[in-house]
Amino acid sequence: MKVIDIHPITQTGTNSKEHFVDGRPCFSPDGNTVLFERTGKGIPRAQFWTVDIQTNSENPYYKSDTYGCLRASWTWNPTTGLPQIAFTGIYPEGDNPTSRVMLLDENGADNSATHLTVPGYQDAQLSYPAWYPNEPALLMTNYSQLELLKVNIISLKSSVLTPNNYWSGMGTLNRANPKIIAYAGQTKGSGAYHQKINKVLLQVGQNNPVVFSDPAKGTIGRTPWFSPDGNIMAFEAYSTQPKLQIFLKKVDLANPNTPIIHVKGPSSPAQHPKFSPDGSRLVWAQNDGQGKTQIYMGTVSMDD
């Protein structure tokens, strides 16, 4: 298993001299478009852009005059038949809450997204939504309590998924088996919560999670994302150098110690990998070390 044909798909061609910061990409449902967030050069708060993966043509997609737009999750809403995008809205300091889960209809007008208000969590810092595959529900992080929630966007019923002896950051779920979730987390006995001591944790149902990323002390694992068939997880972690890189690992519940495979692209910092809907491609954000971050894409090859 490896990733080949690695290349940038944003800020290329006529835009190659730009120095935007592009981040947290995701694919459209048909796999032809990548949605990502962009800041820098006249963009005061993060907004969404799209890039066509065949032509590398970039276009503004959505922005707000009030909040920044972060970490989109794009899927088909099964209850209405309308495509929707869930994302994190970051409001100005002093607003309550500053981090909110927002819902946007596909191709919705600027400023049109609605705040998903969850009963019992009106003031909580809710972030990083991810869609369940066959029900109108989202997995999201409650950063006020460092726990993962499942929220039905119709009934607004919610449940806590992670054990109370663990802190959890950004999470994801296995589309082939949504009872399997993964997240960047740590035990509560590890001191104060800090992203730089997170591991990628894999949890099945209500069982205690197991460490999925490198368990060695001093290593970290974050931003996990399952392939559509649930058999592979991509995540970011420290490699042999002190820079975040992208890694892949097979998901085998009977053998959790399958090899961790480094995606050998540029050596500069890389974050937030996502698979295409058919699992054939992987995208992520790659920093050039000089203030410019591009979206990169590669082809997933199962050949050794």
C-alpha positions as YAML, in Angstrom:
chain: A
units: angstrom
residues:
- id: 1
  name: MET
  ca: [0.00, 0.00, 0.00]
- id: 2
  name: LYS
  ca: [1.33, 3.43, -0.98]
- id: 3
  name: VAL
  ca: [0.33, 6.78, -2.43]
- id: 4
  name: ILE
  ca: [1.69, 7.66, -5.87]
- id: 5
  name: ASP
  ca: [1.39, 10.54, -8.36]
- id: 6
  name: ILE
  ca: [1.54, 13.11, -5.57]
- id: 7
  name: HIS
  ca: [1.03, 16.69, -6.79]
- id: 8
  name: PRO
  ca: [-0.53, 20.01, -5.74]
- id: 9
  name: ILE
  ca: [-4.00, 20.85, -7.01]
- id: 10
  name: THR
  ca: [-4.36, 24.41, -5.64]
- id: 11
  name: GLN
  ca: [-2.23, 27.49, -6.31]
- id: 12
  name: THR
  ca: [-0.85, 25.96, -9.50]
- id: 13
  name: GLY
  ca: [-0.54, 27.32, -13.05]
- id: 14
  name: THR
  ca: [-1.54, 30.99, -13.14]
- id: 15
  name: ASN
  ca: [-1.97, 30.91, -9.35]
- id: 16
  name: SER
  ca: [1.43, 29.38, -8.60]
- id: 17
  name: LYS
  ca: [2.85, 32.66, -7.30]
- id: 18
  name: GLU
  ca: [0.05, 33.11, -4.76]
- id: 19
  name: HIS
  ca: [0.68, 32.54, -1.07]
- id: 20
  name: PHE
  ca: [-2.71, 31.53, 0.28]
- id: 21
  name: VAL
  ca: [-3.09, 29.17, 3.22]
- id: 22
  name: ASP
  ca: [-5.32, 26.32, 1.99]
- id: 23
  name: GLY
  ca: [-6.42, 23.68, 4.46]
- id: 24
  name: ARG
  ca: [-8.72, 20.87, 5.63]
- id: 25
  name: PRO
  ca: [-9.91, 19.56, 2.24]
- id: 26
  name: CYS
  ca: [-12.78, 17.18, 1.52]
- id: 27
  name: PHE
  ca: [-14.29, 15.66, -1.63]
- id: 28
  name: SER
  ca: [-17.69, 16.35, -3.17]
- id: 29
  name: PRO
  ca: [-20.07, 13.36, -3.28]
- id: 30
  name: ASP
  ca: [-19.22, 12.68, -6.95]
- id: 31
  name: GLY
  ca: [-15.47, 12.83, -6.26]
- id: 32
  name: ASN
  ca: [-14.79, 15.42, -8.98]
- id: 33
  name: THR
  ca: [-14.33, 18.45, -6.74]
- id: 34
  name: VAL
  ca: [-12.36, 19.20, -3.60]
- id: 35
  name: LEU
  ca: [-13.73, 21.72, -1.12]
- id: 36
  name: PHE
  ca: [-11.18, 23.43, 1.12]
- id: 37
  name: GLU
  ca: [-10.76, 26.44, 3.38]
- id: 38
  name: ARG
  ca: [-8.60, 29.42, 2.38]
- id: 39
  name: THR
  ca: [-7.10, 32.40, 4.21]
- id: 40
  name: GLY
  ca: [-4.46, 35.02, 3.40]
- id: 41
  name: LYS
  ca: [-4.04, 37.80, 0.81]
- id: 42
  name: GLY
  ca: [-7.16, 39.83, 1.33]
- id: 43
  name: ILE
  ca: [-9.21, 37.06, 2.98]
- id: 44
  name: PRO
  ca: [-9.71, 38.27, 6.58]
- id: 45
  name: ARG
  ca: [-11.50, 35.13, 7.81]
- id: 46
  name: ALA
  ca: [-11.44, 31.58, 6.47]
- id: 47
  name: GLN
  ca: [-13.81, 30.92, 3.56]
- id: 48
  name: PHE
  ca: [-14.54, 27.88, 1.40]
- id: 49
  name: TRP
  ca: [-13.19, 27.41, -2.12]
- id: 50
  name: THR
  ca: [-13.43, 24.52, -4.56]
- id: 51
  name: VAL
  ca: [-10.97, 23.07, -7.04]
- id: 52
  name: ASP
  ca: [-11.79, 20.80, -9.98]
- id: 53
  name: ILE
  ca: [-9.42, 17.83, -9.73]
- id: 54
  name: GLN
  ca: [-9.17, 17.48, -13.52]
- id: 55
  name: THR
  ca: [-8.43, 21.11, -14.42]
- id: 56
  name: ASN
  ca: [-7.14, 22.52, -11.12]
- id: 57
  name: SER
  ca: [-9.48, 25.49, -11.63]
- id: 58
  name: GLU
  ca: [-10.26, 27.22, -8.33]
- id: 59
  name: ASN
  ca: [-13.41, 29.13, -7.41]
- id: 60
  name: PRO
  ca: [-14.85, 30.76, -4.28]
- id: 61
  name: TYR
  ca: [-17.64, 28.62, -2.84]
- id: 62
  name: TYR
  ca: [-18.95, 30.13, 0.41]
- id: 63
  name: LYS
  ca: [-18.09, 32.84, 2.90]
- id: 64
  name: SER
  ca: [-19.60, 34.59, 5.87]
- id: 65
  name: ASP
  ca: [-19.35, 38.20, 6.97]
- id: 66
  name: THR
  ca: [-19.50, 37.04, 10.60]
- id: 67
  name: TYR
  ca: [-17.54, 33.82, 11.11]
- id: 68
  name: GLY
  ca: [-14.68, 31.80, 9.67]
- id: 69
  name: CYS
  ca: [-15.48, 28.57, 7.82]
- id: 70
  name: LEU
  ca: [-13.44, 25.51, 8.81]
- id: 71
  name: ARG
  ca: [-13.23, 21.74, 8.23]
- id: 72
  name: ALA
  ca: [-16.15, 20.93, 5.95]
- id: 73
  name: SER
  ca: [-17.83, 17.53, 5.66]
- id: 74
  name: TRP
  ca: [-19.83, 17.16, 2.42]
- id: 75
  name: THR
  ca: [-22.45, 14.48, 2.02]
- id: 76
  name: TRP
  ca: [-25.97, 13.65, 0.79]
- id: 77
  name: ASN
  ca: [-28.66, 14.24, 3.37]
- id: 78
  name: PRO
  ca: [-30.81, 11.07, 3.18]
- id: 79
  name: THR
  ca: [-33.90, 12.62, 4.78]
- id: 80
  name: THR
  ca: [-34.40, 15.50, 2.34]
- id: 81
  name: GLY
  ca: [-32.58, 14.33, -0.77]
- id: 82
  name: LEU
  ca: [-30.55, 17.53, -0.72]
- id: 83
  name: PRO
  ca: [-26.76, 17.63, -0.56]
- id: 84
  name: GLN
  ca: [-25.55, 19.39, 2.57]
- id: 85
  name: ILE
  ca: [-22.24, 20.50, 3.98]
- id: 86
  name: ALA
  ca: [-21.58, 20.53, 7.71]
- id: 87
  name: PHE
  ca: [-18.70, 22.64, 8.96]
- id: 88
  name: THR
  ca: [-17.25, 24.51, 11.93]
- id: 89
  name: GLY
  ca: [-18.07, 28.21, 12.17]
- id: 90
  name: ILE
  ca: [-15.53, 30.19, 14.20]
- id: 91
  name: TYR
  ca: [-17.14, 33.33, 15.63]
- id: 92
  name: PRO
  ca: [-15.31, 36.41, 16.97]
- id: 93
  name: GLU
  ca: [-13.92, 36.33, 20.49]
- id: 94
  name: GLY
  ca: [-16.65, 37.31, 22.91]
- id: 95
  name: ASP
  ca: [-19.44, 35.51, 21.06]
- id: 96
  name: ASN
  ca: [-20.91, 32.50, 22.82]
- id: 97
  name: PRO
  ca: [-20.13, 29.92, 21.69]
- id: 98
  name: THR
  ca: [-17.23, 30.87, 19.45]
- id: 99
  name: SER
  ca: [-17.15, 27.43, 17.78]
- id: 100
  name: ARG
  ca: [-20.43, 26.20, 16.25]
- id: 101
  name: VAL
  ca: [-21.52, 23.39, 13.93]
- id: 102
  name: MET
  ca: [-23.12, 24.91, 10.85]
- id: 103
  name: LEU
  ca: [-25.27, 23.39, 8.07]
- id: 104
  name: LEU
  ca: [-25.09, 24.65, 4.50]
- id: 105
  name: ASP
  ca: [-27.15, 23.53, 1.52]
- id: 106
  name: GLU
  ca: [-25.03, 22.67, -1.51]
- id: 107
  name: ASN
  ca: [-24.39, 25.86, -3.53]
- id: 108
  name: GLY
  ca: [-26.03, 27.93, -0.81]
- id: 109
  name: ALA
  ca: [-25.65, 31.69, -0.91]
- id: 110
  name: ASP
  ca: [-23.06, 33.43, 1.24]
- id: 111
  name: ASN
  ca: [-24.15, 33.91, 4.88]
- id: 112
  name: SER
  ca: [-26.93, 31.31, 4.45]
- id: 113
  name: ALA
  ca: [-25.65, 28.48, 6.68]
- id: 114
  name: THR
  ca: [-27.64, 27.76, 9.83]
- id: 115
  name: HIS
  ca: [-26.36, 27.04, 13.31]
- id: 116
  name: LEU
  ca: [-27.21, 23.52, 14.51]
- id: 117
  name: THR
  ca: [-28.24, 24.21, 18.10]
- id: 118
  name: VAL
  ca: [-28.11, 21.04, 20.18]
- id: 119
  name: PRO
  ca: [-30.29, 20.97, 23.33]
- id: 120
  name: GLY
  ca: [-28.14, 20.81, 26.43]
- id: 121
  name: TYR
  ca: [-25.12, 22.05, 24.49]
- id: 122
  name: GLN
  ca: [-26.22, 25.57, 23.52]
- id: 123
  name: ASP
  ca: [-23.09, 27.14, 25.01]
- id: 124
  name: ALA
  ca: [-20.68, 24.29, 24.22]
- id: 125
  name: GLN
  ca: [-17.80, 24.66, 21.78]
- id: 126
  name: LEU
  ca: [-18.95, 22.18, 19.11]
- id: 127
  name: SER
  ca: [-16.59, 21.51, 16.21]
- id: 128
  name: TYR
  ca: [-15.43, 19.17, 13.44]
- id: 129
  name: PRO
  ca: [-18.65, 17.48, 12.25]
- id: 130
  name: ALA
  ca: [-18.56, 14.24, 10.26]
- id: 131
  name: TRP
  ca: [-21.62, 12.67, 8.64]
- id: 132
  name: TYR
  ca: [-23.03, 9.25, 9.44]
- id: 133
  name: PRO
  ca: [-23.56, 7.29, 6.20]
- id: 134
  name: ASN
  ca: [-27.19, 6.17, 6.38]
- id: 135
  name: GLU
  ca: [-28.92, 8.43, 8.87]
- id: 136
  name: PRO
  ca: [-29.35, 12.20, 9.34]
- id: 137
  name: ALA
  ca: [-26.73, 12.40, 12.07]
- id: 138
  name: LEU
  ca: [-23.35, 13.95, 12.73]
- id: 139
  name: LEU
  ca: [-20.38, 12.97, 14.82]
- id: 140
  name: MET
  ca: [-18.88, 16.09, 16.41]
- id: 141
  name: THR
  ca: [-16.42, 17.17, 19.07]
- id: 142
  name: ASN
  ca: [-17.60, 18.95, 22.21]
- id: 143
  name: TYR
  ca: [-14.43, 20.82, 23.09]
- id: 144
  name: SER
  ca: [-16.05, 22.18, 26.26]
- id: 145
  name: GLN
  ca: [-15.94, 18.64, 27.69]
- id: 146
  name: LEU
  ca: [-13.43, 17.03, 25.28]
- id: 147
  name: GLU
  ca: [-15.87, 14.32, 24.24]
- id: 148
  name: LEU
  ca: [-17.46, 13.07, 21.04]
- id: 149
  name: LEU
  ca: [-21.19, 13.41, 20.45]
- id: 150
  name: LYS
  ca: [-23.58, 11.80, 18.00]
- id: 151
  name: VAL
  ca: [-26.33, 14.27, 17.09]
- id: 152
  name: ASN
  ca: [-29.42, 13.60, 14.96]
- id: 153
  name: ILE
  ca: [-29.93, 16.80, 12.95]
- id: 154
  name: ILE
  ca: [-33.72, 16.23, 12.71]
- id: 155
  name: SER
  ca: [-34.71, 15.18, 16.24]
- id: 156
  name: LEU
  ca: [-31.68, 16.93, 17.81]
- id: 157
  name: LYS
  ca: [-31.25, 13.97, 20.13]
- id: 158
  name: SER
  ca: [-27.63, 13.53, 21.20]
- id: 159
  name: SER
  ca: [-25.49, 10.94, 22.94]
- id: 160
  name: VAL
  ca: [-21.93, 10.89, 24.26]
- id: 161
  name: LEU
  ca: [-19.83, 8.21, 22.56]
- id: 162
  name: THR
  ca: [-16.43, 8.42, 24.27]
- id: 163
  name: PRO
  ca: [-15.57, 7.06, 27.74]
- id: 164
  name: ASN
  ca: [-15.41, 9.58, 30.57]
- id: 165
  name: ASN
  ca: [-11.82, 8.60, 31.39]
- id: 166
  name: TYR
  ca: [-10.58, 9.82, 27.99]
- id: 167
  name: TRP
  ca: [-10.26, 13.23, 26.41]
- id: 168
  name: SER
  ca: [-11.09, 13.34, 22.72]
- id: 169
  name: GLY
  ca: [-10.41, 15.85, 19.98]
- id: 170
  name: MET
  ca: [-11.34, 15.60, 16.30]
- id: 171
  name: GLY
  ca: [-13.16, 12.37, 15.44]
- id: 172
  name: THR
  ca: [-14.28, 10.33, 12.47]
- id: 173
  name: LEU
  ca: [-16.41, 7.24, 11.90]
- id: 174
  name: ASN
  ca: [-16.12, 4.11, 9.82]
- id: 175
  name: ARG
  ca: [-18.73, 4.34, 7.05]
- id: 176
  name: ALA
  ca: [-18.79, 0.56, 6.61]
- id: 177
  name: ASN
  ca: [-19.42, 0.06, 10.33]
- id: 178
  name: PRO
  ca: [-20.38, 3.33, 12.11]
- id: 179
  name: LYS
  ca: [-19.98, 1.67, 15.51]
- id: 180
  name: ILE
  ca: [-16.24, 2.03, 14.90]
- id: 181
  name: ILE
  ca: [-14.98, 5.54, 15.54]
- id: 182
  name: ALA
  ca: [-11.51, 7.04, 15.76]
- id: 183
  name: TYR
  ca: [-10.28, 10.28, 17.27]
- id: 184
  name: ALA
  ca: [-7.27, 12.22, 18.43]
- id: 185
  name: GLY
  ca: [-7.25, 11.65, 22.17]
- id: 186
  name: GLN
  ca: [-5.51, 10.79, 25.40]
- id: 187
  name: THR
  ca: [-6.31, 9.46, 28.84]
- id: 188
  name: LYS
  ca: [-7.33, 11.96, 31.47]
- id: 189
  name: GLY
  ca: [-4.48, 10.79, 33.64]
- id: 190
  name: SER
  ca: [-1.93, 12.14, 31.16]
- id: 191
  name: GLY
  ca: [-2.05, 15.68, 32.57]
- id: 192
  name: ALA
  ca: [-3.78, 18.63, 30.96]
- id: 193
  name: TYR
  ca: [-5.18, 18.05, 27.49]
- id: 194
  name: HIS
  ca: [-2.70, 19.03, 24.81]
- id: 195
  name: GLN
  ca: [-2.78, 18.30, 21.08]
- id: 196
  name: LYS
  ca: [0.93, 17.48, 21.05]
- id: 197
  name: ILE
  ca: [0.46, 14.41, 23.22]
- id: 198
  name: ASN
  ca: [-2.55, 13.03, 21.33]
- id: 199
  name: LYS
  ca: [-2.62, 9.57, 19.79]
- id: 200
  name: VAL
  ca: [-5.10, 8.29, 17.24]
- id: 201
  name: LEU
  ca: [-7.47, 6.11, 19.27]
- id: 202
  name: LEU
  ca: [-9.74, 3.46, 17.73]
- id: 203
  name: GLN
  ca: [-12.97, 2.62, 19.56]
- id: 204
  name: VAL
  ca: [-15.56, -0.09, 18.86]
- id: 205
  name: GLY
  ca: [-18.98, 0.52, 20.36]
- id: 206
  name: GLN
  ca: [-18.75, 1.32, 24.06]
- id: 207
  name: ASN
  ca: [-15.43, -0.48, 24.53]
- id: 208
  name: ASN
  ca: [-12.39, 1.40, 25.74]
- id: 209
  name: PRO
  ca: [-10.32, 2.68, 22.81]
- id: 210
  name: VAL
  ca: [-6.99, 1.23, 21.71]
- id: 211
  name: VAL
  ca: [-4.03, 3.20, 20.39]
- id: 212
  name: PHE
  ca: [-3.98, 3.04, 16.60]
- id: 213
  name: SER
  ca: [-1.11, 5.41, 15.78]
- id: 214
  name: ASP
  ca: [2.48, 4.84, 16.96]
- id: 215
  name: PRO
  ca: [2.23, 4.13, 20.71]
- id: 216
  name: ALA
  ca: [5.83, 5.17, 21.42]
- id: 217
  name: LYS
  ca: [6.32, 7.97, 23.91]
- id: 218
  name: GLY
  ca: [6.95, 11.33, 22.27]
- id: 219
  name: THR
  ca: [5.01, 10.51, 19.10]
- id: 220
  name: ILE
  ca: [1.65, 12.03, 18.31]
- id: 221
  name: GLY
  ca: [-1.29, 11.09, 16.06]
- id: 222
  name: ARG
  ca: [-4.17, 13.31, 14.96]
- id: 223
  name: THR
  ca: [-6.93, 13.96, 12.38]
- id: 224
  name: PRO
  ca: [-7.87, 10.34, 11.52]
- id: 225
  name: TRP
  ca: [-10.05, 9.57, 8.50]
- id: 226
  name: PHE
  ca: [-11.32, 6.18, 7.28]
- id: 227
  name: SER
  ca: [-11.38, 5.07, 3.66]
- id: 228
  name: PRO
  ca: [-14.97, 4.60, 2.36]
- id: 229
  name: ASP
  ca: [-14.76, 0.80, 2.73]
- id: 230
  name: GLY
  ca: [-13.46, 1.21, 6.29]
- id: 231
  name: ASN
  ca: [-10.33, -0.86, 5.65]
- id: 232
  name: ILE
  ca: [-7.70, 1.90, 5.79]
- id: 233
  name: MET
  ca: [-7.19, 4.90, 8.02]
- id: 234
  name: ALA
  ca: [-5.20, 7.99, 7.09]
- id: 235
  name: PHE
  ca: [-3.92, 10.31, 9.79]
- id: 236
  name: GLU
  ca: [-1.25, 12.89, 10.53]
- id: 237
  name: ALA
  ca: [1.62, 12.18, 12.89]
- id: 238
  name: TYR
  ca: [5.20, 13.04, 13.63]
- id: 239
  name: SER
  ca: [7.59, 11.03, 11.51]
- id: 240
  name: THR
  ca: [11.33, 10.69, 12.18]
- id: 241
  name: GLN
  ca: [11.58, 14.46, 11.73]
- id: 242
  name: PRO
  ca: [9.66, 16.92, 13.95]
- id: 243
  name: LYS
  ca: [7.13, 17.77, 11.26]
- id: 244
  name: LEU
  ca: [3.62, 16.43, 10.82]
- id: 245
  name: GLN
  ca: [3.37, 13.98, 7.93]
- id: 246
  name: ILE
  ca: [0.61, 11.79, 6.48]
- id: 247
  name: PHE
  ca: [0.43, 8.07, 7.27]
- id: 248
  name: LEU
  ca: [-1.79, 5.13, 6.32]
- id: 249
  name: LYS
  ca: [-2.61, 1.99, 8.26]
- id: 250
  name: LYS
  ca: [-4.91, -0.97, 7.58]
- id: 251
  name: VAL
  ca: [-7.82, -1.34, 9.99]
- id: 252
  name: ASP
  ca: [-7.72, -4.89, 11.33]
- id: 253
  name: LEU
  ca: [-9.54, -5.30, 14.63]
- id: 254
  name: ALA
  ca: [-8.04, -8.77, 15.09]
- id: 255
  name: ASN
  ca: [-4.52, -7.43, 14.56]
- id: 256
  name: PRO
  ca: [-4.24, -3.78, 15.63]
- id: 257
  name: ASN
  ca: [-0.47, -3.72, 15.01]
- id: 258
  name: THR
  ca: [-0.51, -3.63, 11.21]
- id: 259
  name: PRO
  ca: [2.33, -1.58, 9.68]
- id: 260
  name: ILE
  ca: [2.14, 2.22, 9.68]
- id: 261
  name: ILE
  ca: [2.99, 3.47, 6.18]
- id: 262
  name: HIS
  ca: [4.44, 6.90, 5.51]
- id: 263
  name: VAL
  ca: [3.01, 8.83, 2.55]
- id: 264
  name: LYS
  ca: [6.29, 9.84, 0.97]
- id: 265
  name: GLY
  ca: [5.50, 13.19, -0.59]
- id: 266
  name: PRO
  ca: [7.15, 16.53, 0.19]
- id: 267
  name: SER
  ca: [8.93, 16.59, 3.54]
- id: 268
  name: SER
  ca: [7.33, 19.86, 4.68]
- id: 269
  name: PRO
  ca: [4.48, 19.74, 7.24]
- id: 270
  name: ALA
  ca: [1.28, 18.01, 6.08]
- id: 271
  name: GLN
  ca: [-2.15, 17.72, 7.71]
- id: 272
  name: HIS
  ca: [-5.79, 16.65, 7.43]
- id: 273
  name: PRO
  ca: [-5.91, 13.74, 4.94]
- id: 274
  name: LYS
  ca: [-9.22, 12.73, 3.33]
- id: 275
  name: PHE
  ca: [-10.16, 9.92, 0.95]
- id: 276
  name: SER
  ca: [-12.24, 10.33, -2.21]
- id: 277
  name: PRO
  ca: [-15.70, 8.66, -2.26]
- id: 278
  name: ASP
  ca: [-14.33, 5.67, -4.19]
- id: 279
  name: GLY
  ca: [-11.19, 5.44, -2.04]
- id: 280
  name: SER
  ca: [-8.84, 5.81, -5.00]
- id: 281
  name: ARG
  ca: [-7.43, 9.22, -4.08]
- id: 282
  name: LEU
  ca: [-6.17, 11.00, -1.01]
- id: 283
  name: VAL
  ca: [-5.99, 14.76, -0.45]
- id: 284
  name: TRP
  ca: [-4.33, 16.75, 2.32]
- id: 285
  name: ALA
  ca: [-2.87, 20.19, 3.11]
- id: 286
  name: GLN
  ca: [0.88, 20.65, 2.53]
- id: 287
  name: ASN
  ca: [2.89, 23.62, 3.87]
- id: 288
  name: ASP
  ca: [5.89, 24.81, 1.85]
- id: 289
  name: GLY
  ca: [7.61, 26.23, 4.95]
- id: 290
  name: GLN
  ca: [7.41, 29.78, 3.59]
- id: 291
  name: GLY
  ca: [3.86, 30.72, 4.54]
- id: 292
  name: LYS
  ca: [2.09, 28.99, 1.65]
- id: 293
  name: THR
  ca: [-0.09, 25.91, 2.10]
- id: 294
  name: GLN
  ca: [-1.51, 24.02, -0.87]
- id: 295
  name: ILE
  ca: [-3.92, 21.11, -1.25]
- id: 296
  name: TYR
  ca: [-2.08, 18.04, -2.52]
- id: 297
  name: MET
  ca: [-3.55, 14.89, -4.02]
- id: 298
  name: GLY
  ca: [-2.23, 11.38, -4.65]
- id: 299
  name: THR
  ca: [-3.49, 8.05, -5.94]
- id: 300
  name: VAL
  ca: [-3.85, 5.20, -3.44]
- id: 301
  name: SER
  ca: [-2.16, 2.05, -4.74]
- id: 302
  name: MET
  ca: [-2.60, -1.28, -2.99]
- id: 303
  name: ASP
  ca: [0.52, -2.68, -4.69]
- id: 304
  name: ASP
  ca: [3.46, -3.35, -2.37]
...
